[in-house]
Amino acid sequence: MKLVSYKTEESAHLGLFIDGHIYNLNSCDKLIPDSMSEFLQGGEVLMDRAKKVDTDIKNGALAAKEEVFYELLAPVPNPTSCRDAYAFRQHVAAARRNRKVDMIPAYDEYPIFYFTNHNAIQGNGEIECMPDHFEKLDFELELAIVIGKKGRNVKAADADEYIAGYMIMNDMSARTLQMEEMVLNLGPAKGKDFCTAIGPWLVTPDELEKYKVPAKEGHVGNAYDLKMTCRVNGVEVSKGNAADMDWTFAEIIERCAYGVDILPGDVIGSGTVGTGCFLELNGTGLFNDPNYKVQWLQPGDIVEMEITGLGALTNNITLADTDFSILALKK
């Protein structure tokens, strides 16, 4: 099942995406709320009702009216929180090698994550950035999950049961802002807080069963063979696979939920797949060739991310009409 949030006129709604069409869930079953956040609060009961509607539409048992004029939103337009992990060892190792520093042994001991701005979530469409963001503006190709039920001190062996669905994430990054604050050993903050794009829809775990593969040796939880790609202006710049995650989402959830509640609507990203950002690609290019021409996102660029089974997330990058700069305020 593919769940979407969309807007008609000034109102946001919850729907199903089926064969290129969107159907409003509330109009098909009045017991299902018309918003993703309220729907997720209902847990398995509402999820089962939605799956029945999905099945009935697909087999012709329900003649639902499709939406015609709508704007697709982020699947979870207002997450309760947004965390981003560091699950792909290939990305971490390559980035450290490019900086000529050793891999951190602690990486293999436990999964880590940071909190990003859950009020700056966006879906398909335009991403407006400030001038300072374009000082080494970057994409990050990631997989993400949404939590479907409340939990605390969840063990990894049980954690996959808390996942409502999967989607694509683009963890936008302003590298100059990021690196300036990381020098002070705090962050990431301003380099990350302006936009995290997710979408295009939320895919329930049952749809990914056919892609399931064993987790890496010594790890616990579900893993999936999902090809991940990113194109900028139609040119493929990044390619990886969700099966390359060293830390599973189950293990990440275990750490997130230690001593604290995880809540329906929490978004958790995987972290960047290997080759999944210009920071890594530029570093590898310069590591191999001092004359390598580096690349960063520019105004007008189109970023298209695609993951097997999860669809494609497309964003056009625009420049805000202002000359306001926080970099210029440095003492």
N, C-alpha and C positions, 0 to 999 in steps of 0.2 A: 504494500500500500504506500502511495505517495501523498503526503499531506502538504498543503500549501496554505500560505496566508496571502491574501490579495485584497485590493481596494477597489471599490466601485464608488464613484463620486468622492465623498469625504469619509466613507465608512470602511473599516477593515473587517474582513470575514475569514472564516476557516473553510477550506475546501479540499476536495480530492482531485488529483491530476490523473486522468485516465485517457490513454491513447490520444494525447494532445489536447484534451478538453478539460475544463475545470467545472466541477459540480459543487454547489454549496451544501455542506453537510447538514446544517441546521434545517434547511428546507426539506431534506430527505428524512430526517429524524429529529423531531422537535426536542428530544431529550439531550441532544448533543449541542453544547454551547457554540456560539458563533465567533469564538476567538481561540487562538492556539493556547494562550496561557490558561484560560479556564478549562479547556479541553484536557490539557496535561494534568491539571489538578485532579481530574476525575479518574486518573490511573487506568488500570486494566479494564474496568467496567465500561468506560467510555471508549477505550481503544477497541474493545470487542464489538461494540455497537457500530463503530466506524468501519471496522473490517467487514461486518455484515452488509453495510450499505455498499461498500466497495465491491464485494462479491456479487450483490444483487444487480448493480449497474452493469458489471462486466458480463454476466450471464443473461442479461435481458429481463430479469425478474422485476426490475425497477426502472421505469421510464422517467429518469430525472432530466430536468431542464438544465442545459449547460449555460455557463456564463459567457457572454459575448464581449462586453466592453469592461476591461479590468486592467489594473496595474499590479503586477506580481511584486510582493513584498518579501523581506527576509522571512523564512519559514517560522522563526520565532522572533517576532519584531521587537519584543521587550523581554529579553532573558532576565531571569532572576540574578544571574551572575554570568561571567565569562572568564574561564581559565584557559590557558594555553600551555601545553606540555612540551616535552623535548624528547620525543619517542624514537626518532630515527638516528641511530648511532652514526650512520654514514655521513649525514649532514654535519653533525658535531665534529667528527674526526676530520673531515675535509676542511672545515672552517678553521680548526686549530692548526692543522698542517700548513694551511695557506699563510697563517700568521707566524709560522715557524715555532710553535709551542707544542709541547707534548699533550697527548690525550689525557683527560682527567680520569684517573682510576675510579673515582667515586661515581662516575656516570653509570657504571655497571652494577652499582650497589643498590640504587633506589631511583624511582622516577621523580622528576621535579616538574614544577609548573609555576606560572606567574598569573596574577589577575590582570586582565585588561579591562577597558571601559565598556561595560555592558550597555551603556546608553549611546554608544556610537556604532551600533550594529546596523548594517545595511544589507540589501539584497542585490538582485540584478539591477543594472542601470548605472547612472552617473555617480561618480565619486568626486566631490569637489575638494580640492586640497589647497592649503595656504602656500604662499611663496616659499617659506622655509621648508615645507614638506618636500619640495622638489629639489632640495639639496640632498641628492642621492636617494630618491624615492624608489621604493622596492615593493615587489609582490612577495608573498610566501605561500606556496602551494601546500595545502594541508587537508586532512580529513577531520571531521568533527562529529561529536555525538551530542545528543540532548538527553538529559536525565528525565525519566518518566515517573519516578516515585520517590518519596522522601526516604532517606536512610542516614544512618550514622554508624561509624565503626564497621563499615561493610567490608567483608573479606573478599579478596580477589576471586576466590572460587565461586562466589555468589554474585559478583558485581555485574556480570553481563545482563542479569535480570532487571537491572535498574535502567537500562538503555532503551529509550523510546524510539530512537531512530538515528540515522546517519545522514550527513550532508557534506558538501564541499565548503571549505573555509579558505579565504584569502586574508591572511594576517598582514595588512598593509603596514609598511615600515618606513619611517623617515630616518635614514641611517645617520645623517650628521647630528640630528637631535639625539638619537639613541646613543651614539658613541660619546657625545659630550657628557651625558649624565652617567654613563656606565663607568667613566673614569673615576667618578666619586663613589663607585661600588653601591649604587642605588638605582633601581629601575629594572626593566625598561618602563618608562612612563610617557613623557611627551613624544618620544619617537614612535609610540604605538597607539596612543589613545584617541586618534582622530577618526579611525575607521577600521572595522573588521567586517568584511563581507562574507555572508553565508547564503547557501541556497543550492539550486533554485527551489528544491523541495526537501522535505524530511522523509526519508525512506525507512520503513520499519524493518527490523532485523530479519524477519522471515523472508523478505525479498532477496536477501544476500546469502541465504543458506547454500545455494549452489556454488558460491565462490569461497566457501569456508576451507581453510587450510590449517595445519597444525601451527600453534604458536612456536616461536623459536625455543631451542633447547633451554630448559631451566626457567621457562616463563609459563604463566597461567592465564587462560582466557581465550576468547575467540579471536581469530585472525582471518583475514580475507585476501584473496588474490584479486586485487582491484588495480587496474592500470591507471596511473595518474599522469596527466599532461597539462602543460600550460603553454599557451600561444600568446605572443604579443604582436599585434597588428598582423595576425595570420601566420606568423613564423613560430614554429615550435622551439621553445627555449629550455623547456624542462620536461623531464620524463622520469617516472619512478613507479613504485608499486606499494600499496598499503601493506602487503605481506612482508615488507622490509622493516616494519615497525619492530624495534627491539623490545620496548615496553608496550604491553597490550593496554587497551582502554580499561580492562578489568583491573589491572595493577595500578593504573593511574587513578581510577575511582577509589581504590582501597586507600591510597595515600590522601586523596582529596577529602575523604569522609572520616579520616581519623580525628576523633574528638570534636567533630563539627557536623552539622546537618548538610547533606546535599538535598536539593529541592527540585521538584518538577519544573522544568524550564531552564535549569542550569545548562550552559553550553560549555563543552570541553573540547579544545582542539588537540590534535596529535603533535603539533610542532611540524617544522618544515621537513618535507621529504628530501632525500639526497638529490642534489642539483636543483632544488626547488625555490631558489631566489637568486637575484643578481649578485648579492653580496658573496655567496659561495661561488657562483659561476665566474665572476670577475676575479676573485681571489685565485681560483684554480687556473684561469687563463693567464694571469700574471705570474703565477708560480712556474708555469711551463714556458712562458714567453714574455720577457720584459716589455715587448712592444705590443702586447695584446690590447685591443681597443675595448675599454670598459663600456658598459651600457647601464643606464638607469631609466626609469619611467619618465616620460615627458608628457606635457599637456597634449591631449588629443589621442593618446595611446588607447588601444582597445586590448584589455586583458581577458583572455578566455581560458577558464580552467575546466577540465573534464575528468571525471572519475567513473570507471566502469560501474554501471548500475545506479549511479547517483545523478546522472545528467550533466549539464554544463552551466557554469556560472560565468556570466559575461558582464564586465564593467568598463565603462569609458571614463578616462581620467581627465578631469578638467581643472583649470586654474581659477581660484577665487579672484574677483575683481577688487584687489586691495594691495597696498604695499606695506602693510603692517608686518613687522618682523620681530620675533622674540630673540633671534640670534643677534640682532643689532642692539639689544638691551644689555648685553653682557658688559660687565664693568671692566 
